[in-house]
Amino acid sequence: MARVPGRRPLWLTVPLHAVLLVVVVLDARAAVFWGRVGGSLGTPVALAAGGIALLAVLLLAVDLRRQVLPGADPRDDDPAG
C-alpha cells in the first residue's frame, strides 16, 4: 500500500499528537498558576506559557488538518496521472 507523500503513518502521528496535547494542558495549567501568582515574575511567565500553549494548539490543528483531510494528495493536481 503506497502512502501519500508528506503524510506520516498513523502509528507515529497519534503519539506525536498525544504528546502535543500533554504540552498544551501543562502549559495552560502553568499559565493559570503563574497568572494567580502575579507580580513582576508571574505575569510575564503566564503570558509566555499561554503563548506556548496557543502555538502548540495551532501546530496541532495545522498538522491534524494536513494528516486527516482528504484532498491533500498532490497526485490529484497532476493531469498526466
C-alpha positions in Angstrom: 0.0 0.0 0.0 1.5 3.3 -1.1 1.5 6.2 1.3 0.7 9.8 0.2 3.9 11.8 0.2 4.2 14.2 3.1 1.9 12.2 5.5 3.3 10.3 8.5 2.0 6.8 9.3 -0.8 6.6 11.9 1.4 4.8 14.4 3.7 7.9 14.5 1.1 10.6 14.2 -1.1 9.5 17.2 1.7 9.5 19.8 3.0 12.9 18.5 -0.4 14.4 18.8 -0.8 12.9 22.3 2.5 14.5 23.4 1.5 17.8 21.9 -1.9 17.7 23.8 0.0 17.0 27.0 2.2 20.1 26.4 -0.9 22.2 25.8 -2.5 21.0 29.1 0.6 21.6 31.1 1.3 25.0 29.6 -2.3 26.0 30.2 -2.1 24.9 33.9 1.2 26.8 34.2 -0.3 29.9 32.7 -3.2 29.8 35.2 -0.8 29.2 38.1 1.6 32.0 37.2 -1.3 34.3 36.4 -2.5 33.8 40.0 1.0 34.4 41.4 1.1 37.7 39.5 3.7 40.3 40.2 6.7 41.1 38.1 7.6 37.5 37.6 4.2 35.8 37.4 2.6 37.9 34.7 5.4 37.5 32.0 5.7 33.8 32.7 1.9 33.4 32.5 1.9 35.2 29.1 4.8 33.1 27.9 3.1 29.8 28.9 -0.2 31.0 27.3 1.6 31.8 24.1 3.3 28.5 24.0 0.0 26.7 24.6 -1.6 28.7 21.8 1.3 27.9 19.5 1.0 24.2 20.3 -2.7 24.2 19.6 -2.1 25.9 16.3 0.6 23.4 15.3 -1.7 20.6 16.3 -4.6 22.0 14.3 -2.5 22.5 11.2 -0.9 19.1 11.4 -4.2 17.4 12.1 -5.7 19.1 9.1 -2.8 18.1 6.9 -2.8 14.5 8.1 -6.5 13.8 8.1 -8.2 15.8 5.4 -8.5 14.1 2.0 -7.6 16.2 -1.0 -4.1 16.8 0.2 -2.9 14.3 -2.4 -0.5 16.1 -4.8 -1.2 13.4 -7.4 -4.7 14.8 -7.8 -3.3 18.0 -9.4 -1.2 16.1 -12.0 -3.3 16.0 -15.2 -0.9 13.4 -16.7 -2.0 11.0 -14.0 
